[in-house]
Amino acid sequence: MAMATAMETETVSLVNISAEKWPPRQRTYFGSLEIRPVEAGEAFAITTIRGCTGVMDLGDKRIMEYKITAREIAEDIAREINGDSGEGSFHGVFVAAGDLPTEAELADARQRLEEFQRRLVAAADLEWERTKNPMFITDLERRAARQLGLEKPWLYDAKPLADCPVCGEKIKPGVAVCRSCGAILDREKVALYGFVQRDRKSAMEPQRQGEKRDKEAGK
């Protein structure tokens, strides 16, 4: 069995140029590690990675120590995140040569990220031409289009149905009148489009007239 303990002396910088929040990385030699996403106003985010000393149990009360460098750990995490979406994917995470990334390192990462995002958008365009069905467009492809600032016919956010405050039936967001109970939910939109809703008394009048005729006929 191999165990590990943290070494405080060696660190490297794991750089992230994306605002994407990744699930914590789990490793037996350091536990759980959360990769910092880019916050508003930041060009990049840094997660400090520390080296570890692994301990292997050889049996018979014998152990063997071995070193896991911070760079090995950081490169393993970067490889895992960037390869999360298949061969050739890149999500903007890399290991800096120094404590801070250089302009050249940042420029290279931004170029690689943009190229990957444009490949995703191109794949989504082909799928849209084939099916015209937004259900076949992945969330990753939608995120890529948004980050590139592109307008696409398949780029939309499905909104959940709301509840009518009067009858409780499911309605689409933004509707002016509930089709189930007829309640006016947006008076400005009703006035704009000239919708006229009969009040309950007027709507019930034909029924009352019919009941009155039935009573007279039964006399």
GICORWO-V428897 format. One record per residue. PSI is psi in degrees with one decimal (NA if undefined). BURIAL is + if it has 24 or more other C-alpha atoms within 12 Angstrom, else -. D_CENTER is the distance of its C-alpha to the mean C-alpha in Angstrom with 1 decimal. Layout:
PSI_BURIAL_D_CENTER ; PSI_BURIAL_D_CENTER
//
This chain:
137.5_-_37.6 ; 134.8_-_35.9 ; 171.3_-_34.8 ; 151.7_+_33.9 ; 147.5_-_34.4 ; 143.7_+_32.7 ; 126.9_-_34.8 ; -12.2_-_34.6 ; -29.6_-_36.5 ; 128.4_-_34.0 ; 153.3_+_30.6 ; 165.2_+_28.4 ; 120.2_+_25.4 ; 115.9_+_22.0 ; 137.7_+_20.4 ; 125.1_+_16.7 ; 8.5_+_16.3 ; 150.6_+_12.5 ; 1.6_+_10.5 ; 134.3_+_7.9 ; 115.2_-_8.6 ; 147.8_+_10.1 ; 151.4_-_11.9 ; 141.8_-_15.6 ; 133.8_+_17.9 ; 128.2_-_20.9 ; 145.8_-_24.3 ; -25.3_-_27.8 ; -6.4_+_29.2 ; -1.1_+_27.1 ; -123.8_-_25.1 ; 136.9_-_21.5 ; 126.8_-_20.1 ; 129.0_+_16.9 ; 123.7_+_16.0 ; 130.4_+_15.9 ; 164.7_+_13.1 ; 128.1_-_14.7 ; 168.4_-_15.5 ; 131.1_-_16.8 ; -5.4_-_20.1 ; 145.4_-_19.7 ; -26.2_-_20.2 ; 164.7_+_19.1 ; 145.4_+_18.7 ; 132.9_+_21.2 ; 121.4_+_21.2 ; 127.9_+_24.8 ; 133.2_+_25.7 ; 149.1_+_29.1 ; 165.3_+_31.5 ; 158.8_+_32.8 ; 115.9_+_36.1 ; 149.0_-_35.8 ; 117.3_-_38.6 ; 129.2_-_39.6 ; 114.1_-_41.9 ; -2.6_-_44.7 ; 166.8_-_46.6 ; 37.4_-_50.1 ; 24.5_-_48.7 ; 141.7_-_47.8 ; 159.1_-_44.6 ; 124.9_-_43.4 ; 144.7_-_41.2 ; 151.1_-_39.0 ; 134.0_+_36.9 ; 110.6_+_33.2 ; 156.2_+_32.6 ; -36.2_+_29.6 ; -38.2_+_29.1 ; -44.2_-_29.0 ; -47.0_+_26.4 ; -42.7_+_24.2 ; -34.4_+_24.6 ; -43.5_-_23.7 ; -44.3_+_20.4 ; -40.9_+_19.6 ; -39.5_+_20.7 ; -46.1_+_18.5 ; -48.3_+_15.2 ; -28.6_+_16.2 ; 9.1_-_17.5 ; -24.5_-_14.5 ; 24.8_-_14.0 ; -178.3_-_17.7 ; 133.4_-_20.8 ; 1.8_-_20.6 ; 153.6_+_16.9 ; 127.5_+_16.4 ; 17.2_+_13.5 ; 20.5_+_15.8 ; 130.3_+_17.3 ; 165.6_+_21.1 ; 123.2_+_24.2 ; 150.6_+_26.4 ; -31.9_-_30.1 ; -162.1_-_31.0 ; -33.2_-_29.8 ; 147.1_+_27.9 ; 145.7_+_26.5 ; 165.5_-_28.9 ; -35.8_-_28.3 ; -41.2_-_28.9 ; -42.8_-_26.3 ; -42.7_+_23.6 ; -41.1_-_24.8 ; -42.7_-_24.6 ; -41.6_+_21.1 ; -39.4_+_19.9 ; -44.0_-_21.9 ; -40.1_-_20.5 ; -43.2_+_16.9 ; -40.9_+_17.8 ; -42.0_-_19.8 ; -42.7_+_17.1 ; -38.1_+_14.7 ; -32.0_+_17.8 ; -38.8_-_18.5 ; -44.1_+_15.1 ; -40.4_+_15.9 ; -39.3_-_19.5 ; -38.9_-_18.6 ; -37.8_+_16.6 ; -42.6_+_19.7 ; -41.7_-_22.0 ; -37.9_-_20.2 ; -40.8_-_20.3 ; -32.5_-_24.0 ; -40.7_-_24.8 ; -26.1_-_23.2 ; 29.1_-_22.2 ; 113.2_-_19.7 ; -15.9_+_16.1 ; -20.0_-_15.4 ; -1.0_-_16.0 ; 127.2_+_13.4 ; 159.0_+_10.5 ; -35.7_-_6.7 ; -40.7_+_7.8 ; -36.8_+_10.6 ; -42.5_+_9.1 ; -39.6_+_7.3 ; -43.8_+_10.7 ; -40.8_+_12.6 ; -43.6_-_11.2 ; -26.8_+_11.9 ; -6.5_-_15.3 ; 31.8_-_16.0 ; 148.1_-_17.0 ; 120.6_-_17.8 ; 145.8_+_17.6 ; -23.5_-_18.9 ; 0.5_+_16.1 ; 104.1_+_13.4 ; 159.4_-_12.9 ; 113.3_-_10.9 ; 126.9_-_12.8 ; 137.6_-_14.3 ; 154.2_-_15.9 ; 147.1_-_19.7 ; 171.1_-_21.6 ; 133.9_-_25.0 ; 128.8_+_28.2 ; -13.8_-_29.8 ; -55.5_-_33.2 ; -13.4_-_33.1 ; 0.6_-_29.7 ; 154.1_-_28.8 ; 132.7_-_25.3 ; 156.1_+_25.0 ; 146.7_-_22.6 ; 135.2_-_21.2 ; 2.3_-_23.8 ; 147.9_-_26.8 ; -34.7_+_30.1 ; 132.2_+_32.1 ; 125.0_+_31.4 ; -14.0_-_32.8 ; -51.0_-_33.7 ; -10.1_-_35.8 ; 8.3_+_36.2 ; 137.8_+_35.0 ; 120.4_+_34.4 ; -19.4_+_30.9 ; 93.9_-_30.9 ; -34.4_-_34.6 ; -43.2_-_33.9 ; -36.8_-_32.3 ; -44.9_-_35.2 ; -37.7_-_37.7 ; -41.0_-_36.1 ; 6.0_-_36.4 ; 29.8_-_39.7 ; 131.7_-_38.7 ; 122.0_-_41.6 ; 125.9_-_41.2 ; 142.5_-_44.4 ; 169.9_-_44.9 ; -35.8_-_45.5 ; -44.9_-_49.3 ; -38.7_-_49.5 ; -30.6_-_47.2 ; -9.0_-_49.5 ; -46.1_-_52.7 ; -36.3_-_53.2 ; -40.2_-_52.9 ; -40.9_-_55.5 ; -39.9_-_57.8 ; -40.9_-_57.6 ; -37.6_-_58.3 ; -42.0_-_61.3 ; -38.5_-_62.8 ; -40.2_-_62.5 ; -42.5_-_64.4 ; -37.5_-_67.1 ; -26.7_-_67.5 ; -11.2_-_68.0 ; NA_-_70.9
//
